[in-house]
């Protein structure tokens, strides 16, 4: 069985589920999902700049309106639960957890403990972070010791 550690920021859409579950053809895949809730105030600025770069001015104005810290956990838990159910409905094994502190360290530990074959970072585009190689995938490539695949998540409107 092929094991993938899947880091997400929001619930998986049906398009995302189909995408990640078909990456390896007919091979059976097991997912360990790490749900990373939205970040701190520094992340808000970077997300707003990304929104402006993509021409999404309405989104840029709304940045910072999401709950953070302990307030974000219930939303993250629901997103994780929905994502795990969707992966299981697609025929995959799936477990997961919400990760709040030191996500790269947690990712490394999960890869080591599970003997994972790869890491998939499924995220919205973060152009500023990517340019400076500060995005999750770029940082994970130097830490986890297995291949890291970066995929862009689909929005609900694209379904």
SEBA-116526 format. One record per atom (N, C-alpha, C, O): x, y, z. Coordinates in Angstrom, 3 decimals. Each point is the difference from the previous one (the first is absolute). Layout:
residues N
u,v,w
X,Y,Z
...
END
This chain:
residues 159
u,v,w
0.843,-1.176,0.000
-0.843,1.176,0.000
0.897,1.251,0.000
1.029,0.042,0.674
-1.432,0.940,-1.420
0.713,1.263,-0.122
-0.541,0.952,1.061
-1.215,0.162,0.109
2.086,0.472,0.673
-0.432,0.901,1.065
0.398,1.426,-0.325
1.166,0.300,-0.259
-2.174,0.583,0.280
0.220,1.420,-0.256
-0.393,0.814,1.223
-1.074,-0.193,0.571
1.955,1.105,-0.176
-0.353,0.991,1.011
-0.536,1.192,-0.786
0.688,0.547,-0.861
-1.908,-0.155,1.163
-0.686,1.053,-0.741
-0.246,1.190,0.898
-0.784,-0.086,0.944
1.454,1.213,-1.228
-0.219,1.211,0.786
-1.003,0.878,-0.735
0.167,0.297,-1.183
-1.222,0.119,1.907
-1.042,0.837,-0.575
-0.265,1.209,0.889
0.340,0.004,1.183
-0.959,1.029,-1.777
-0.373,1.210,0.738
-1.506,0.172,0.091
-0.494,0.770,0.824
-0.231,-1.482,-1.663
-1.461,0.108,-0.037
-0.563,-1.364,-0.377
0.754,-0.880,-0.415
-2.072,0.685,0.552
-0.566,-1.314,-0.329
0.252,-0.351,-1.460
0.006,0.874,-0.867
0.200,-2.147,0.607
0.183,-0.462,-1.365
-1.308,0.110,-0.768
-1.061,-0.356,0.514
1.136,0.848,-1.743
-1.163,-0.021,-0.883
-0.050,-1.362,-0.679
0.951,-0.776,0.094
-2.038,0.485,-0.767
-0.091,-1.278,-0.717
1.068,-0.079,-1.089
0.515,-1.083,-0.278
-0.178,2.211,-0.338
1.050,0.029,-1.026
1.354,-0.316,0.628
0.794,-0.746,-0.573
-0.529,1.320,1.761
1.253,-0.281,0.707
0.109,-1.485,0.335
1.052,-0.610,-0.190
-2.139,0.036,0.686
0.003,-1.415,0.373
0.300,-0.862,-1.216
0.829,-0.908,0.075
-1.486,1.177,-1.184
0.264,-0.776,-1.206
1.451,0.167,-0.440
0.649,-0.962,-0.410
-0.155,2.179,0.498
1.371,0.297,-0.414
1.016,-0.807,0.812
0.840,-0.698,-0.568
-0.920,0.798,1.909
1.016,-0.666,0.825
-0.164,-1.514,0.039
0.980,-0.722,0.184
-2.211,0.230,-0.356
-0.196,-1.453,0.073
0.339,-0.699,-1.305
0.091,-1.227,-0.022
0.096,1.954,-1.050
0.335,-0.620,-1.289
1.440,0.263,-0.427
0.398,-0.398,-1.095
0.379,1.052,1.928
1.387,0.322,-0.352
0.849,-1.233,-0.293
0.917,0.059,-0.819
-1.214,-1.159,1.474
0.834,-1.196,-0.118
-0.729,-1.142,-0.708
0.246,-1.177,0.263
-1.135,1.552,-1.154
-0.699,-1.004,-0.795
-0.832,-0.933,0.856
-0.785,0.442,0.839
0.962,-1.731,-1.055
-0.798,-1.008,0.700
0.590,-0.416,1.346
-0.581,-0.824,0.707
1.728,1.389,-0.354
0.638,-0.372,1.269
-0.851,0.481,1.182
-0.525,1.113,-0.005
0.405,-1.971,1.005
-0.742,0.364,1.206
0.788,1.045,0.777
1.201,-0.150,0.221
-1.897,1.218,0.193
0.666,1.094,0.693
-0.629,0.196,1.377
-1.219,-0.048,0.163
2.078,0.267,0.804
-0.406,0.340,1.356
0.437,1.438,0.255
1.135,0.374,-0.298
-2.042,0.432,0.852
0.305,1.401,0.267
0.070,0.287,1.491
-0.824,-0.472,0.783
1.818,1.248,-0.413
0.080,0.580,1.340
-0.135,1.499,-0.232
0.914,0.643,-0.516
-2.055,-0.096,0.899
-0.322,1.390,-0.308
0.377,0.885,1.180
-0.387,-0.258,1.140
1.146,1.303,-1.434
0.353,1.003,0.996
-0.726,1.289,-0.385
0.293,0.605,-1.031
-1.228,-0.199,1.862
-0.776,1.217,-0.252
0.684,1.157,0.702
0.088,0.028,1.228
0.393,0.923,-2.007
0.683,1.184,0.532
-0.977,1.172,-0.017
-0.293,0.533,-1.071
-0.221,-0.114,2.239
-0.911,1.140,0.015
0.678,1.258,-0.521
1.226,0.084,-0.061
-2.042,0.887,-0.311
0.539,1.265,-0.504
0.963,0.572,1.027
-0.132,-0.236,1.201
1.111,1.000,-1.703
1.114,0.439,0.834
-0.221,1.270,0.768
-1.129,0.428,0.238
2.246,0.169,0.148
-0.011,1.179,0.850
-0.101,1.276,-0.832
-0.223,-0.061,-1.209
0.385,1.203,1.848
-0.155,1.281,-0.673
0.996,0.208,-1.133
-0.337,0.652,-0.988
1.547,-1.182,1.096
0.962,0.124,-1.098
-0.536,-0.717,-1.235
0.177,0.475,-1.122
-0.829,-1.614,1.328
-0.590,-0.735,-1.112
-1.137,0.789,-0.646
-0.209,-0.088,-1.210
-0.523,0.858,2.012
-1.105,0.800,-0.528
0.517,0.976,-1.052
-0.612,0.141,-1.059
1.711,0.525,1.326
0.573,0.942,-0.955
0.427,-0.716,-1.275
-0.283,0.475,-1.101
0.959,-1.607,1.237
0.426,-0.745,-1.186
-1.194,-0.476,-0.811
0.035,0.057,-1.229
-1.100,-0.529,1.890
-1.192,-0.446,-0.717
-0.665,1.167,-0.712
-0.486,-0.157,-1.120
0.456,1.325,1.752
-0.594,1.177,-0.637
0.790,0.398,-1.243
-0.589,0.346,-1.024
1.916,-0.393,1.106
0.837,0.319,-1.162
-0.242,-1.023,-1.109
-0.085,0.367,-1.172
-0.025,-1.636,1.531
-0.305,-1.033,-0.994
-1.339,0.274,-0.669
-0.122,-0.121,-1.219
-0.886,0.489,2.010
-1.318,0.295,-0.555
0.065,1.151,-0.995
-0.605,-0.064,-1.070
1.341,1.118,1.422
0.148,1.141,-0.907
0.708,-0.440,-1.276
-0.404,0.394,-1.094
1.450,-1.199,1.216
0.743,-0.475,-1.163
-0.883,-0.818,-0.931
0.206,0.005,-1.214
-1.185,-0.706,1.771
-0.894,-0.823,-0.812
-1.226,0.782,-0.461
-0.876,-0.558,-0.662
0.805,1.848,1.007
-1.136,0.814,-0.407
-1.247,-0.218,0.826
-1.098,0.357,-0.428
1.249,-0.937,1.602
-1.142,-0.284,0.874
-0.059,1.037,1.116
0.289,-0.296,1.160
-0.669,1.514,-1.532
0.014,1.104,0.953
-0.995,-0.193,1.139
0.282,0.383,1.135
-1.436,-0.969,-1.423
-0.983,-0.246,1.071
0.584,-0.930,1.063
-0.188,0.210,1.198
0.899,-1.239,-1.657
0.627,-0.929,0.944
1.073,0.704,0.828
0.125,-0.260,1.197
0.643,1.142,-1.816
1.065,0.710,0.714
-0.583,0.830,1.134
0.584,0.077,1.081
-1.731,0.542,-1.324
-0.635,0.813,1.050
-0.493,-0.855,1.154
-0.057,0.467,1.138
-0.304,-1.722,-1.421
-0.545,-0.877,1.049
1.077,-0.707,0.800
-0.302,-0.552,1.058
1.549,0.546,-1.519
1.055,-0.711,0.714
0.058,0.486,1.447
-0.146,1.191,0.278
0.355,-2.106,0.605
0.068,0.330,1.418
-1.342,-0.158,0.695
-0.086,0.143,1.219
-0.960,-0.438,-1.981
-1.319,-0.165,0.584
-0.253,-1.395,0.528
-1.014,-0.237,0.658
1.921,-0.696,-0.934
-0.178,-1.365,0.464
0.452,-0.124,1.450
0.869,0.744,0.454
-1.466,-1.689,0.268
0.475,-0.241,1.359
1.433,-0.501,-0.019
0.433,-0.636,-0.961
0.297,0.925,2.023
1.388,-0.429,0.110
0.217,-0.691,1.334
-0.836,0.076,0.902
1.956,-0.741,-0.794
0.374,-0.648,1.252
-1.021,-1.026,0.440
-0.451,-0.819,-0.801
0.083,0.859,2.074
-0.936,-0.982,0.559
-1.382,0.116,-0.624
-0.738,-0.983,-0.066
0.386,2.178,-0.392
-1.302,0.187,-0.640
-0.061,-0.711,-1.350
-1.085,-0.363,-0.453
2.219,0.162,-0.188
0.033,-0.635,-1.312
-0.082,-1.526,0.098
-0.330,-0.664,-0.982
0.621,0.116,2.135
0.067,-1.460,0.128
-1.308,-0.716,-0.336
0.040,-0.982,-0.742
-1.204,1.420,1.249
-1.234,-0.719,-0.357
-0.267,-0.026,-1.506
-0.456,-1.010,-0.535
0.737,2.112,-0.139
-0.170,0.032,-1.457
0.976,-0.958,-0.674
-0.365,-0.708,-0.938
1.598,0.688,1.417
1.006,-0.896,-0.569
-0.384,-1.458,0.234
0.191,-0.835,-0.884
-0.726,0.520,2.050
-0.410,-1.375,0.294
-1.135,-0.442,-0.915
-0.013,-1.135,-0.475
-0.945,2.038,0.227
-1.096,-0.336,-0.923
0.522,-0.187,-1.422
-0.430,-0.912,-0.705
1.354,1.773,0.284
0.587,-0.119,-1.339
0.757,-1.313,-0.135
-0.093,-0.676,-1.025
0.835,0.320,2.050
0.742,-1.261,-0.005
-0.956,-1.182,-0.076
0.199,-0.915,-0.799
-1.234,0.933,1.628
-0.973,-1.095,0.025
-0.663,-0.179,-1.369
-0.134,-1.123,-0.484
-0.274,2.214,-0.128
-0.631,-0.070,-1.329
0.979,-0.548,-1.036
-0.387,-0.784,-0.866
1.635,1.189,0.950
1.019,-0.465,-0.947
0.281,-1.485,0.177
0.138,-0.725,-0.985
-0.053,0.266,2.225
0.242,-1.425,0.264
-1.165,-0.848,-0.512
0.215,-1.056,-0.595
-1.447,1.516,0.825
-1.176,-0.726,-0.493
0.026,-0.094,-1.529
-0.317,-1.045,-0.569
0.693,2.135,-0.083
0.045,0.017,-1.469
1.061,-0.961,-0.537
-0.239,-0.705,-0.980
1.399,0.678,1.614
1.051,-0.927,-0.438
-0.424,-1.451,0.210
0.246,-0.853,-0.853
-0.881,0.578,1.983
-0.465,-1.361,0.268
-1.095,-0.406,-0.980
-0.038,-1.144,-0.451
-0.848,2.073,0.123
-1.068,-0.280,-0.967
0.585,-0.322,-1.379
-0.616,-0.712,-0.793
1.804,1.241,0.521
0.672,-0.276,-1.274
0.772,-1.316,0.048
0.666,-0.365,-0.970
-0.751,-0.347,2.090
0.630,-1.314,0.093
1.391,-0.020,0.601
0.687,-1.019,-0.081
-0.257,2.108,0.677
1.339,0.069,0.586
-0.066,-0.112,1.522
-1.009,0.333,0.622
2.097,-0.803,-0.045
0.152,0.086,1.447
0.398,1.438,0.302
0.789,0.590,-0.738
-1.324,-0.018,1.815
0.335,1.380,0.333
-0.151,0.244,1.487
-1.033,-0.302,0.597
2.081,0.853,-0.012
-0.002,0.466,1.381
0.583,1.407,-0.033
0.584,0.414,-1.001
-0.744,0.314,2.095
0.569,1.341,-0.016
-0.096,0.703,1.326
-0.533,-0.519,0.980
1.070,1.724,-0.985
-0.010,0.820,1.201
0.186,1.468,-0.361
0.568,0.337,-1.039
-1.058,0.522,1.921
0.221,1.437,-0.140
1.375,0.296,0.582
0.341,-0.470,1.086
0.440,1.249,-1.814
1.353,0.342,0.423
0.075,1.511,0.184
-0.236,0.762,-0.938
0.562,-0.342,2.139
0.061,1.435,0.264
1.424,0.489,0.243
0.390,1.053,-0.504
0.373,-1.802,1.262
1.354,0.432,0.354
1.036,-0.791,-0.786
-0.098,-1.221,-0.119
1.076,1.915,-0.410
1.142,-0.610,-0.683
-0.430,-1.011,-1.057
0.348,-1.177,0.097
-1.097,1.616,-1.099
-0.531,-0.952,-0.983
1.068,-0.758,-0.777
-0.212,-1.163,-0.343
1.336,1.776,0.058
1.041,-0.731,-0.730
0.632,-1.079,0.862
0.327,-1.080,-0.492
-0.156,1.363,1.769
0.516,-1.028,0.909
-0.988,-1.160,0.108
0.395,-1.166,0.014
-1.687,1.500,0.062
-1.029,-1.039,0.073
-0.014,-0.815,-1.283
-0.111,-1.225,0.038
0.223,1.906,-1.179
0.024,-0.695,-1.280
1.167,-0.981,-0.055
-0.169,-1.145,-0.419
1.335,1.584,0.834
1.196,-0.857,0.012
-0.221,-1.206,0.904
0.327,-1.128,-0.371
-0.882,1.365,1.553
-0.256,-1.104,0.939
-0.995,-0.995,-0.582
0.191,-1.209,0.131
-1.242,1.693,-0.767
-1.008,-0.890,-0.598
0.612,-0.804,-1.140
-0.265,-1.196,-0.121
1.079,1.836,-0.716
0.678,-0.707,-1.092
0.878,-1.113,0.571
-0.024,-1.129,-0.491
0.787,1.447,1.513
0.894,-0.992,0.603
-0.776,-1.140,0.662
0.324,-1.172,-0.193
-1.350,1.523,0.976
-0.773,-1.013,0.736
-0.773,-0.923,-0.932
-0.132,-1.192,0.278
-0.378,1.728,-1.375
-0.846,-0.788,-0.897
0.770,-0.622,-1.153
-0.549,-0.792,-0.765
1.831,1.154,0.641
0.801,-0.432,-1.139
-0.691,0.406,-1.308
-0.083,-0.785,-0.944
-0.405,2.018,0.912
-0.742,0.521,-1.153
0.878,0.037,-1.243
1.218,0.161,0.077
-1.871,-0.314,-1.218
0.691,0.012,-1.285
0.153,1.398,-0.578
0.921,0.255,-0.776
-1.819,0.653,1.149
0.023,1.349,-0.540
-0.783,0.939,0.895
-0.745,-0.418,0.887
0.939,1.703,-1.149
-0.807,1.050,0.612
-0.675,0.747,-1.138
0.635,0.333,-1.001
-1.929,-0.071,1.161
-0.730,0.837,-0.945
-0.458,1.232,0.765
-0.683,-0.114,1.018
1.055,1.284,-1.504
-0.472,1.259,0.565
-1.057,0.529,-0.960
0.310,0.396,-1.123
-1.556,-0.393,1.574
-1.121,0.447,-0.818
-0.456,1.342,0.554
-0.568,0.075,1.089
0.823,0.980,-1.849
-0.193,1.342,0.515
-0.463,0.945,-1.099
0.152,-0.289,-1.187
-0.707,1.398,1.587
-0.287,1.070,-0.957
1.330,0.615,-0.413
0.976,-0.103,0.743
-0.914,0.734,-1.902
1.251,0.659,-0.385
0.379,1.090,1.008
-0.838,0.797,0.422
2.095,-0.783,-0.057
0.548,1.024,0.896
1.234,0.564,-0.692
1.128,-0.375,0.319
-1.351,1.277,-1.267
1.069,0.448,-0.880
1.163,0.659,0.723
1.157,-0.240,-0.346
-1.441,1.060,1.337
1.076,0.686,0.712
0.861,-1.017,0.745
1.227,0.037,-0.091
-1.860,-0.932,0.817
0.732,-1.025,0.733
0.779,-0.906,-0.946
1.142,-0.361,0.284
-1.753,-0.009,-1.408
0.675,-0.865,-0.960
1.218,0.687,-0.597
1.044,-0.626,-0.179
-1.173,1.908,-0.129
1.109,0.747,-0.588
1.222,-0.038,0.912
1.133,-0.141,-0.460
-1.383,0.270,1.757
1.095,-0.003,0.974
0.262,-1.390,0.581
0.776,-0.150,0.944
-1.426,-0.861,-1.514
0.152,-1.394,0.456
-0.321,-0.153,1.485
0.677,-0.734,0.720
-1.708,1.429,-0.277
-0.443,-0.090,1.385
-1.315,-0.756,0.112
-0.575,-0.083,1.086
0.091,-0.470,-2.199
-1.234,-0.774,0.024
0.270,-1.367,0.628
1.151,-0.417,0.131
-2.227,-0.278,0.258
0.141,-1.278,0.706
0.777,-1.016,-0.809
0.867,-0.688,0.539
-1.165,0.582,-1.829
0.670,-1.025,-0.816
1.498,0.255,-0.101
0.798,-0.927,0.142
-0.412,2.175,-0.387
1.427,0.318,-0.110
0.732,-0.297,1.297
1.099,-0.553,-0.008
-1.715,0.922,1.116
0.639,-0.240,1.293
0.033,-1.484,0.336
0.971,-0.481,0.585
-2.022,-0.246,-0.947
-0.059,-1.435,0.301
1.053,-0.778,-0.782
0.539,-0.986,0.501
-0.244,1.419,-1.719
0.975,-0.720,-0.832
1.359,-0.107,0.676
0.754,-0.938,-0.261
-0.443,1.884,1.118
1.295,0.003,0.685
-0.054,-0.707,1.352
1.003,-0.071,0.710
-2.177,-0.452,-0.356
-0.140,-0.527,1.349
-0.458,-1.451,0.077
0.456,-0.726,0.883
-1.332,0.279,-1.765
-0.693,-1.261,0.248
0.680,-1.248,-0.533
-0.282,-1.092,0.492
1.160,1.203,-1.472
0.738,-1.161,-0.466
-0.726,-0.904,-0.982
0.506,-1.072,-0.332
-1.681,1.476,-0.140
-0.724,-0.729,-1.045
-0.421,1.017,-1.059
0.034,1.204,0.257
-0.430,-1.668,-1.440
-0.456,0.959,-1.018
-1.182,0.828,0.493
-0.883,-0.505,0.695
0.882,1.784,-1.066
-1.072,0.926,0.371
-0.635,0.515,-1.283
0.666,0.577,-0.859
-1.960,-0.798,0.755
-0.761,0.436,-1.163
-0.890,1.163,0.414
-0.738,-0.097,0.980
0.804,1.187,-1.717
-0.861,1.144,0.289
-1.104,0.042,-1.033
0.260,0.019,-1.203
-1.499,-0.004,1.681
-1.172,0.086,-0.866
-0.850,1.179,0.433
-0.045,0.351,1.179
-0.630,0.257,-2.149
-0.891,1.105,0.332
-1.407,-0.531,0.218
-0.548,-0.721,-0.834
-0.021,1.093,1.970
-1.349,-0.403,0.358
-1.008,0.688,-0.908
0.237,1.102,-0.493
-1.347,-1.762,0.284
-1.095,0.565,-0.784
-0.947,0.737,0.930
-0.224,-0.424,1.134
-0.322,1.513,-1.609
-0.975,0.725,0.822
-1.374,-0.601,-0.232
-0.215,-0.740,-0.960
-0.708,1.066,1.848
-1.356,-0.535,-0.097
-0.672,0.410,-1.308
-0.817,-0.749,-0.537
1.157,1.938,0.017
-0.627,0.491,-1.234
0.398,-0.847,-1.196
-0.726,-0.034,-0.994
1.864,-0.654,1.065
0.510,-0.753,-1.143
-0.651,-1.371,-0.123
0.201,-0.684,-1.004
-0.969,0.270,1.991
-0.597,-1.327,-0.052
-1.050,-0.050,-0.999
-0.623,-1.044,-0.189
END
